[in-house]
Amino acid sequence: MTVTIKWLNNNTAVLDAIKIYRSNTRNGPLTLIDTIAGNLLTYTDNTADNYKIYFYRVGSVIGSDESLSNIIPMANYPFQGPGDNRIKRGDWEFGTFGEVILDNLPTFGDIAAAGTITATGLNPTKWYKWVVNGKIIFIPDNFYYTNFTPGNTKGILLSANSDPTSMVRVEKNGFYYGVRCPYASIKTTTGVNPDNDITLDKLEPTIAKSEVGALIASSTIEDQTGIFLPNRMGDMSSGGIAQYLMTNTWYDSTRILGVGPMNTLRNGSGFTVGFALAMDSGSMFWPILELLI
């Protein structure tokens, strides 16, 4: 249960000390957890819990002056499922481990056997492994189902704070996954108000750093301008879809948010959020496999 952070010392003067601060949330209050020698460039936090993201800042101290570093999201996940365990792009708050070999993850047929919806899309040719807001997820490069409505989503479309044992679960090579829609917000346990939480004409951070943002980066859009997605991840795929994409972000106890058309993000011409109950049967289910830890 340790987390190691590293940094570069860009100070021209010799530091008197380095202070290590930690927060449980990105913009939460900082707690001073240690003060170390000014010539060190790494620190190991032995009080960090596994499977939890912490947000660190390093304070450079010279006399009575102190300068804080940028926020450093870090975590220790001993159990990460198949694929590479090194984040290749991004960080522990929103990052990708890259592609995973097809044979190491369930097929759409496996998902159909475990749930109630038969796949109508093509089997994926790639899966991408991500960590988003503390969850390790896997995203295919193809949709699963196009005739998606709130009436045929048992075990896949779960309201906020649902018991995870109620979701569709599938096993592959000893790993267990929950199958569900992606979250369209960084909020995953409470409802959202789209007027306050989601900007409709662009991908603001609440969507850009959500599971929908990860899906866009890996499977559905090439954001060549780099204005929508963080960490310059928009070059990972060149596809686009014109249909609404169903999400697992809830407006209230009966209404769910959908996003789309996804292909309008290519040139920034538009982005909409709607309620699932107002959508037709053409809404798309693009599955997320959540590694169950």
URSUL-V397420 format. One record per pair of residues at least 12 apart in sequence whose C-alpha atoms are under 6 Angstrom apart, sorted by sequence separation. I is the first residue (numbers start at 1). J is the second residue. D is the distance in Angstrom with one decimal. If there is no record, write none. Layout:
BEGIN
i = {I | I}
j = {J | J}
d = {D | D}
END
This chain:
BEGIN
i = {20 | 21 | 57 | 127 | 155 | 156 | 222 | 246 | 260 | 20 | 84 | 127 | 155 | 222 | 245 | 259 | 20 | 57 | 126 | 245 | 259 | 19 | 56 | 126 | 222 | 244 | 245 | 258 | 19 | 56 | 124 | 217 | 221 | 222 | 244 | 258 | 18 | 55 | 83 | 124 | 217 | 221 | 244 | 257 | 18 | 55 | 74 | 124 | 218 | 219 | 221 | 243 | 257 | 258 | 17 | 18 | 54 | 73 | 218 | 220 | 221 | 242 | 256 | 257 | 17 | 18 | 54 | 186 | 220 | 242 | 255 | 256 | 17 | 53 | 185 | 208 | 241 | 242 | 16 | 53 | 121 | 185 | 241 | 15 | 52 | 121 | 184 | 240 | 121 | 156 | 186 | 51 | 119 | 120 | 185 | 203 | 50 | 51 | 119 | 184 | 50 | 100 | 99 | 100 | 161 | 183 | 184 | 26 | 99 | 160 | 182 | 24 | 98 | 160 | 182 | 23 | 98 | 23 | 97 | 22 | 96 | 97 | 7 | 22 | 96 | 6 | 21 | 95 | 6 | 21 | 95 | 5 | 94 | 5 | 20 | 94 | 245 | 246 | 4 | 19 | 93 | 244 | 245 | 246 | 4 | 19 | 93 | 244 | 3 | 18 | 3 | 18 | 2 | 18 | 223 | 2 | 17 | 16 | 2 | 15 | 16 | 1 | 15 | 1 | 1 | 115 | 193 | 191 | 192 | 191 | 191 | 184 | 183 | 182 | 183 | 184 | 106 | 181 | 182 | 183 | 181 | 201 | 201 | 200 | 200 | 3 | 141 | 181 | 182 | 180 | 181 | 180 | 179 | 179 | 178 | 177 | 178 | 177 | 177 | 177 | 176 | 149 | 148 | 147 | 147 | 148 | 146 | 148 | 146 | 146 | 145 | 145 | 90 | 144 | 144 | 143 | 139 | 138 | 138 | 137 | 137 | 137 | 136}
j = {32 | 33 | 69 | 139 | 167 | 168 | 234 | 258 | 272 | 33 | 97 | 140 | 168 | 235 | 258 | 272 | 34 | 71 | 140 | 259 | 273 | 34 | 71 | 141 | 237 | 259 | 260 | 273 | 35 | 72 | 140 | 233 | 237 | 238 | 260 | 274 | 35 | 72 | 100 | 141 | 234 | 238 | 261 | 274 | 36 | 73 | 92 | 142 | 236 | 237 | 239 | 261 | 275 | 276 | 36 | 37 | 73 | 92 | 237 | 239 | 240 | 261 | 275 | 276 | 37 | 38 | 74 | 206 | 240 | 262 | 275 | 276 | 38 | 74 | 206 | 229 | 262 | 263 | 38 | 75 | 143 | 207 | 263 | 38 | 75 | 144 | 207 | 263 | 145 | 180 | 210 | 76 | 144 | 145 | 210 | 228 | 76 | 77 | 145 | 210 | 77 | 127 | 127 | 128 | 189 | 211 | 212 | 55 | 128 | 189 | 211 | 54 | 128 | 190 | 212 | 54 | 129 | 55 | 129 | 55 | 129 | 130 | 41 | 56 | 130 | 41 | 56 | 130 | 42 | 57 | 131 | 42 | 131 | 43 | 58 | 132 | 283 | 284 | 43 | 58 | 132 | 283 | 284 | 285 | 44 | 59 | 133 | 284 | 44 | 59 | 45 | 60 | 45 | 61 | 266 | 46 | 61 | 61 | 48 | 61 | 62 | 48 | 62 | 49 | 50 | 168 | 251 | 250 | 251 | 251 | 252 | 247 | 247 | 247 | 248 | 249 | 172 | 247 | 248 | 249 | 248 | 270 | 271 | 271 | 272 | 76 | 219 | 287 | 288 | 287 | 288 | 288 | 288 | 289 | 289 | 289 | 290 | 290 | 291 | 292 | 292 | 281 | 281 | 281 | 282 | 283 | 282 | 284 | 283 | 284 | 284 | 285 | 231 | 285 | 286 | 286 | 288 | 288 | 289 | 289 | 290 | 291 | 291}
d = {5.9 | 5.7 | 5.4 | 5.4 | 4.2 | 6.0 | 5.3 | 4.6 | 5.6 | 5.8 | 5.9 | 4.4 | 4.9 | 5.4 | 5.6 | 5.8 | 5.3 | 5.3 | 5.8 | 5.3 | 4.7 | 6.0 | 5.7 | 5.6 | 5.4 | 5.5 | 6.0 | 5.6 | 4.4 | 4.9 | 5.6 | 5.8 | 5.9 | 4.6 | 4.5 | 5.2 | 5.7 | 5.5 | 5.0 | 5.5 | 5.1 | 5.4 | 5.3 | 5.5 | 5.2 | 4.5 | 5.6 | 5.1 | 5.4 | 5.6 | 5.0 | 5.1 | 4.8 | 6.0 | 5.9 | 6.0 | 5.7 | 5.8 | 5.6 | 4.8 | 4.9 | 4.7 | 5.4 | 5.9 | 4.9 | 5.1 | 5.5 | 5.3 | 4.7 | 5.8 | 6.0 | 5.2 | 4.0 | 5.7 | 5.1 | 5.4 | 5.4 | 5.5 | 5.2 | 4.7 | 5.6 | 5.0 | 5.0 | 4.7 | 5.9 | 4.8 | 5.4 | 4.5 | 5.7 | 4.4 | 5.0 | 6.0 | 5.2 | 5.0 | 5.2 | 5.5 | 5.3 | 5.1 | 5.4 | 5.7 | 5.9 | 5.5 | 5.6 | 6.0 | 5.2 | 5.2 | 5.1 | 5.9 | 4.5 | 5.0 | 5.3 | 5.2 | 5.6 | 5.6 | 5.8 | 6.0 | 5.7 | 5.1 | 5.3 | 5.6 | 5.8 | 5.8 | 5.5 | 4.5 | 4.3 | 5.8 | 5.5 | 5.7 | 4.4 | 5.2 | 5.5 | 5.7 | 5.8 | 5.5 | 5.0 | 4.7 | 5.9 | 5.9 | 5.6 | 5.8 | 5.6 | 5.0 | 4.8 | 5.7 | 4.2 | 4.7 | 5.2 | 6.0 | 5.6 | 5.5 | 5.1 | 5.0 | 5.5 | 5.9 | 5.4 | 4.6 | 5.2 | 5.7 | 5.6 | 5.8 | 5.2 | 5.8 | 5.3 | 5.5 | 5.5 | 5.7 | 6.0 | 4.9 | 5.0 | 5.0 | 5.7 | 5.9 | 5.4 | 5.0 | 4.8 | 5.6 | 5.8 | 5.0 | 5.5 | 5.1 | 5.1 | 5.6 | 5.0 | 5.6 | 5.3 | 5.9 | 4.7 | 5.4 | 5.7 | 5.7 | 5.8 | 5.4 | 5.8 | 4.9 | 5.5 | 5.6 | 5.0 | 5.2 | 4.7 | 5.4 | 5.6 | 5.8 | 5.7 | 4.9 | 5.2 | 5.2 | 5.7 | 5.8 | 5.8 | 4.4 | 5.9 | 5.1 | 5.9 | 5.8 | 5.6 | 4.6 | 5.5 | 6.0 | 5.0 | 5.4 | 4.5 | 5.9 | 5.7}
END
